[in-house]
Amino acid sequence: MNKLITAIKVKNLNFYYNTQKILEGISIDIYQSKVTAIIGPSGCGKTTFLKCLNRMIDLEGDVKVEGRVEFFNQNIYERRINLNRLRRQVSMVLPKPNLFPMSVYDNVAYGVKLVGWRPKTELDGIVESAIKDADLWDEVKNKLYKSALELSGGQQQRLCIARSLAVKPKILLMDEPCFGLDPVASMKVESLIQSLRLRSDLTMVFISHNLQQVTRISDFTAFFQSNENRIGQMVEFGITKKIFSNPCDSRTRDYVLTRLN
Ligand SMILES: Nc1ncnc2c1ncn2[C@@H]1O[C@H](COP(=O)(O)OP(=O)(O)OP(=O)(O)O)[C@@H](O)[C@H]1O
């Protein structure tokens, strides 16, 4: 493997909803241009962790974050951080498509327009290339001005990814991107992640309960689990092949083996 560059460095992260501790002592490096999967049982804090990486967690109300999350060496919990810029650079796709009740085109153009005015021809080019990057162009090129909500669930999810790609994020966070999709639609999202993997300018982090999928599309895997006090911890992090063939921790082995076989 080539020399790894850290895009996001998480150092000793603790997280609380109200006063309840949800995550404890999480330290992990997210490597640039690589795909990192977050796996673990329901309720161990995977989504919470993902939202800490671009401060979407701030929107959850009474929360407290301790420790550091550095995005290319800058602590994102510093006061002077520009949150809109951060969330463009570290973009997040949710489990259920959350498109706006607007046309396909306007959904993808939305974030780009927020950044600043551009001539129509330039905007058209950005929208087309983001939809192509999301492997969706052939399916929607004749429906650009129709409501995005008329697309199938799988197409809507790929359009959400196109909307994120349009603002040229450095990191794409995806929380169970195949949630609720049928196997064919799920496979299309998976192929899309595979094709985005070839891009050296994009780093991806995704949560999945489908461990077969994790072995197919991730380079690194982090296994999270709640401890006896029901606080989420990262049990193990490593190269996906190693986590699934020869993990260091018996808890990882138990989780992975019972779900893969
Ligand atoms: N907005 C909230 N306020 C209070 N507690 C919350 C909130 N959101 C989540 N929690 C709690 O935080 C803990 C971690 O939840 P989280 O959704 O991060 O887990 P998860 O590992 O992503 O679960 P799943 O795999 O089921 O999606 C759970 O105990 C959950 O009930």
The ligand as an SDF file (V2000), in Angstrom:
LIG
                    3D

 31 33  0  0  0  0  0  0  0  0999 V2000
  -30.9250   12.7010   19.2560 N   0  0  0  0  0  0  0  0  0  0  0  0
  -30.6510   11.8320   20.2410 C   0  0  0  0  0  0  0  0  0  0  0  0
  -30.8470   12.1400   21.5390 N   0  0  0  0  0  0  0  0  0  0  0  0
  -30.5590   11.2600   22.5340 C   0  0  0  0  0  0  0  0  0  0  0  0
  -30.0270   10.0400   22.3290 N   0  0  0  0  0  0  0  0  0  0  0  0
  -29.8140    9.6760   21.0600 C   0  0  0  0  0  0  0  0  0  0  0  0
  -30.1120   10.5340   19.9460 C   0  0  0  0  0  0  0  0  0  0  0  0
  -29.7720    9.8860   18.8000 N   0  0  0  0  0  0  0  0  0  0  0  0
  -29.2910    8.6840   19.1840 C   0  0  0  0  0  0  0  0  0  0  0  0
  -29.3110    8.5550   20.5260 N   0  0  0  0  0  0  0  0  0  0  0  0
  -28.8280    7.3970   21.3130 C   0  0  0  0  0  0  0  0  0  0  0  0
  -27.4320    7.2730   21.0680 O   0  0  0  0  0  0  0  0  0  0  0  0
  -27.0640    5.8930   21.0130 C   0  0  0  0  0  0  0  0  0  0  0  0
  -26.3000    5.6320   19.7200 C   0  0  0  0  0  0  0  0  0  0  0  0
  -27.1920    5.8050   18.6250 O   0  0  0  0  0  0  0  0  0  0  0  0
  -26.6990    5.7050   17.1200 P   0  0  0  0  0  0  0  0  0  0  0  0
  -27.8620    6.0000   16.2340 O   0  0  0  0  0  0  0  0  0  0  0  0
  -25.4810    6.5420   16.9470 O   0  0  0  0  0  0  0  0  0  0  0  0
  -26.2990    4.1550   17.0130 O   0  0  0  0  0  0  0  0  0  0  0  0
  -25.9930    3.2750   15.7080 P   0  0  0  0  0  0  0  0  0  0  0  0
  -24.8540    2.3840   16.0560 O   0  0  0  0  0  0  0  0  0  0  0  0
  -25.8380    4.1640   14.5280 O   0  0  0  0  0  0  0  0  0  0  0  0
  -27.3300    2.4110   15.5840 O   0  0  0  0  0  0  0  0  0  0  0  0
  -28.0140    1.7360   14.2790 P   0  0  0  0  0  0  0  0  0  0  0  0
  -27.0650    0.7150   13.7550 O   0  0  0  0  0  0  0  0  0  0  0  0
  -29.2740    1.1120   14.8360 O   0  0  0  0  0  0  0  0  0  0  0  0
  -28.3080    2.8600   13.3200 O   0  0  0  0  0  0  0  0  0  0  0  0
  -28.3600    5.0900   21.1490 C   0  0  0  0  0  0  0  0  0  0  0  0
  -28.4730    4.6800   22.4910 O   0  0  0  0  0  0  0  0  0  0  0  0
  -29.4320    6.0860   20.8060 C   0  0  0  0  0  0  0  0  0  0  0  0
  -30.6300    5.8010   21.4880 O   0  0  0  0  0  0  0  0  0  0  0  0
  1  2  1  0
  2  3  1  0
  2  7  2  0
  3  4  2  0
  4  5  1  0
  5  6  2  0
  6  7  1  0
  6 10  1  0
  7  8  1  0
  8  9  2  0
  9 10  1  0
 10 11  1  0
 11 12  1  0
 11 30  1  0
 12 13  1  0
 13 14  1  0
 13 28  1  0
 14 15  1  0
 15 16  1  0
 16 17  2  0
 16 18  1  0
 16 19  1  0
 19 20  1  0
 20 21  2  0
 20 22  1  0
 20 23  1  0
 23 24  1  0
 24 25  2  0
 24 26  1  0
 24 27  1  0
 28 29  1  0
 28 30  1  0
 30 31  1  0
M  END
$$$$
